[in-house]
Amino acid sequence: MRKFTSLDEIPTAEQLRCERNRLRYRKRFAATLRNTVISVMTAAAAAVLLSAVFLPAVRVTGTSMEPTLMSNQIVLCSKLKTPKRGDIIALYYNKKLLLKRVIAVAGDTVDLDESGKVTLNGQVLDEPYVQIPSSGECDIEFPYTVKENRWFVMGDNRTVSVDSRYSGFGCVPDENILGVVWLSLYPFDSMRLLENPDE
């Protein structure tokens, strides 16, 4: 404790009140700062966890989904949606993450003619997302019926896409699907919902 050598050194009641208020403010400021940092860190951790578990972001590589998706675009996927015909999905193939469009689901019969026209269960598909129809790299026998827990997928850029038309790629099993692509996030001028043309 500080010792005072004269009466002049003893603080006044006003000085004591100001010092007490300063110490209280300092304590409140430190507590507020600590709580803010904890809140920001918790929100950031929750956002990362939410992104990784439910809404992973994926960067588009290659040209197999042009013109719908361009290389280096960033899209968001939903792990909560079950893929349907017409959806774009993110999938694992040979330790790579690819994006393809679901053309047929389990039980569907797909046919493809030499010009690249796709028939699904006896009806010609309307595919506004395909600019140039093409049979592409195709070595499977059509008509082809999709097996249980499998997804027949094709890229929108049919001339270059390696997909379910090729036996080495085949139909995608459930466990290889990361999620359904639903939002183009980046670049920001191309931000949009990716709607299913079949819905």
Secondary structure, 3 states (H helix, E strand, C coil): CCCCCCHHHCCCHHHHHHHHHHHHHHHHHHHHHHHHHHHHHHHHHHHHHHHHHCCCEEECCCCCCCCCCCCCCEEEEECCCCCCCCCEEEEEECCEEEEEEEEECCCCEEEECCCCCEEECCEECCCCCCCCCCCCCCCCCCCEECCCCEEEEECCCCCCCCCCCCCCCCCEEHHHEEEEEEEEEECHHHCEECCCCCC
